Amino acid sequence: MTPDNAPSAASRKLIAALAVPPRVDALGPIGGRFVHALRLIALHERLGRDPVPELAARLGGVEIAAKALILAQAISASWPEAIHVSRFCCRLMSHDEATIGAFVDAAARGDRVGFEAALAGLVRPERMVRLWEASLALAAAEWRAA
């Protein structure tokens, strides 16, 4: 017999899934590129350098770099704690990166419900508007450059 407080099979499955780090390639192209941009921004912040020149070179333009930086700043202002990012070369994502990539991809698809679902319980609803608008602006810049 199992005790009444033992986790259910569904709970054990969820816990096991959370232990496996998600991969960057599970994201769409805009979300994946933004996760890499976020890592570059974090690296440049640690070094005390301006990330825009390298972002522009890697992302294909100053407009995309600027929109990525604006979105990163909006996330920093809205996130409930310090954002955890993986090393630039790593294909595995932190849970923060996976959530950020998911809401960026949802915004790129124009999926407001999916966007809000990705952030539900993490970011207060009144802060989601700024993230939605910054994500749409990044997606629009990506589409113009394509």
C-alpha positions as CSV (number, residue, x, y, z in Angstrom):
1,M,0.0,0.0,0.0
2,T,1.1,3.5,-0.7
3,P,0.6,6.3,1.9
4,D,-2.1,8.9,1.2
5,N,0.5,11.6,0.8
6,A,2.5,9.8,-1.9
7,P,2.7,11.6,-5.2
8,S,0.3,10.4,-7.9
9,A,1.7,8.9,-11.2
10,A,0.8,12.1,-13.0
11,S,2.7,14.1,-10.4
12,R,5.8,11.9,-10.6
13,K,5.7,12.2,-14.4
14,L,5.5,16.0,-14.2
15,I,8.4,16.2,-11.7
16,A,10.5,13.9,-14.0
17,A,9.7,16.2,-17.0
18,L,10.8,19.3,-15.1
19,A,14.1,17.6,-14.3
20,V,14.9,17.3,-18.0
21,P,16.2,20.6,-19.4
22,P,14.4,21.7,-22.5
23,R,16.4,22.2,-25.7
24,V,16.6,25.5,-27.7
25,D,15.7,23.7,-30.9
26,A,12.2,23.0,-29.4
27,L,11.5,26.7,-29.8
28,G,10.4,28.4,-33.0
29,P,12.9,30.5,-34.9
30,I,12.1,33.8,-33.3
31,G,12.0,32.4,-29.8
32,G,15.2,30.5,-30.3
33,R,17.0,33.5,-31.7
34,F,15.8,35.6,-28.8
35,V,17.1,33.1,-26.3
36,H,20.5,33.3,-27.9
37,A,20.3,37.1,-27.9
38,L,19.4,37.1,-24.2
39,R,22.5,35.0,-23.5
40,L,24.6,37.5,-25.4
41,I,23.1,40.4,-23.6
42,A,23.8,38.7,-20.2
43,L,27.4,38.0,-21.2
44,H,28.0,41.6,-22.3
45,E,26.4,42.9,-19.1
46,R,28.8,40.8,-17.1
47,L,31.7,42.2,-19.1
48,G,30.4,45.8,-18.9
49,R,30.2,46.1,-22.7
50,D,27.4,47.3,-25.1
51,P,25.7,44.3,-26.6
52,V,24.2,46.1,-29.6
53,P,27.1,45.8,-32.1
54,E,27.5,42.0,-31.6
55,L,23.7,41.5,-31.5
56,A,23.3,43.4,-34.8
57,A,26.0,41.3,-36.4
58,R,24.5,38.0,-35.2
59,L,20.9,38.9,-35.7
60,G,21.2,40.6,-39.0
61,G,20.5,44.3,-38.2
62,V,20.5,47.1,-35.7
63,E,16.7,47.2,-35.6
64,I,16.4,43.6,-34.5
65,A,19.3,44.1,-32.0
66,A,17.5,47.2,-30.5
67,K,14.2,45.4,-30.3
68,A,15.9,42.4,-28.6
69,L,17.5,44.7,-26.1
70,I,14.2,46.5,-25.4
71,L,12.5,43.1,-24.8
72,A,15.3,41.9,-22.5
73,Q,14.9,45.1,-20.5
74,A,11.1,44.6,-20.3
75,I,11.6,41.1,-19.1
76,S,14.1,42.2,-16.4
77,A,11.7,44.8,-15.2
78,S,8.8,42.3,-15.1
79,W,10.3,39.0,-14.0
80,P,9.8,38.0,-10.3
81,E,13.5,37.2,-9.8
82,A,16.9,37.2,-11.5
83,I,16.6,35.5,-14.9
84,H,18.7,32.4,-15.2
85,V,20.4,31.9,-18.6
86,S,22.6,29.1,-19.8
87,R,26.0,29.5,-21.4
88,F,25.9,30.8,-25.0
89,C,27.1,27.6,-26.5
90,C,24.7,25.3,-24.6
91,R,21.7,23.8,-26.5
92,L,19.8,23.2,-23.2
93,M,17.7,26.0,-21.7
94,S,17.0,27.1,-18.2
95,H,13.3,27.0,-17.2
96,D,13.4,30.9,-17.5
97,E,14.7,30.7,-21.1
98,A,12.1,28.0,-22.0
99,T,9.3,30.3,-20.6
100,I,10.6,33.3,-22.4
101,G,11.1,31.5,-25.7
102,A,7.5,30.1,-25.4
103,F,5.9,33.6,-24.9
104,V,8.1,35.1,-27.6
105,D,7.0,32.4,-30.1
106,A,3.4,32.8,-29.1
107,A,3.6,36.6,-29.7
108,A,5.3,35.9,-33.1
109,R,2.3,33.8,-34.0
110,G,-0.1,36.5,-32.7
111,D,-1.4,34.0,-30.1
112,R,-2.3,36.2,-27.1
113,V,-3.9,33.3,-25.3
114,G,-0.8,31.2,-25.6
115,F,1.3,34.2,-24.6
116,E,-0.7,34.8,-21.4
117,A,-0.7,31.0,-20.7
118,A,3.1,30.9,-20.8
119,L,3.3,33.7,-18.2
120,A,0.3,32.8,-16.0
121,G,1.2,32.7,-12.4
122,L,4.7,34.1,-13.1
123,V,4.2,37.7,-14.2
124,R,1.4,39.9,-13.0
125,P,-1.3,40.6,-15.7
126,E,-0.6,44.3,-15.8
127,R,3.0,43.7,-16.6
128,M,2.2,41.3,-19.5
129,V,1.1,44.2,-21.8
130,R,4.7,45.6,-21.9
131,L,6.0,42.1,-22.7
132,W,3.4,41.5,-25.4
133,E,4.2,44.8,-27.1
134,A,7.9,44.3,-26.9
135,S,7.6,40.7,-28.2
136,L,5.4,41.9,-31.1
137,A,7.9,44.6,-32.0
138,L,10.8,42.1,-32.1
139,A,8.8,39.7,-34.2
140,A,7.9,42.5,-36.7
141,A,11.6,43.5,-36.9
142,E,12.5,39.8,-37.6
143,W,9.8,39.6,-40.3
144,R,11.0,42.8,-42.0
145,A,14.5,41.5,-42.1
146,A,13.6,38.1,-43.5
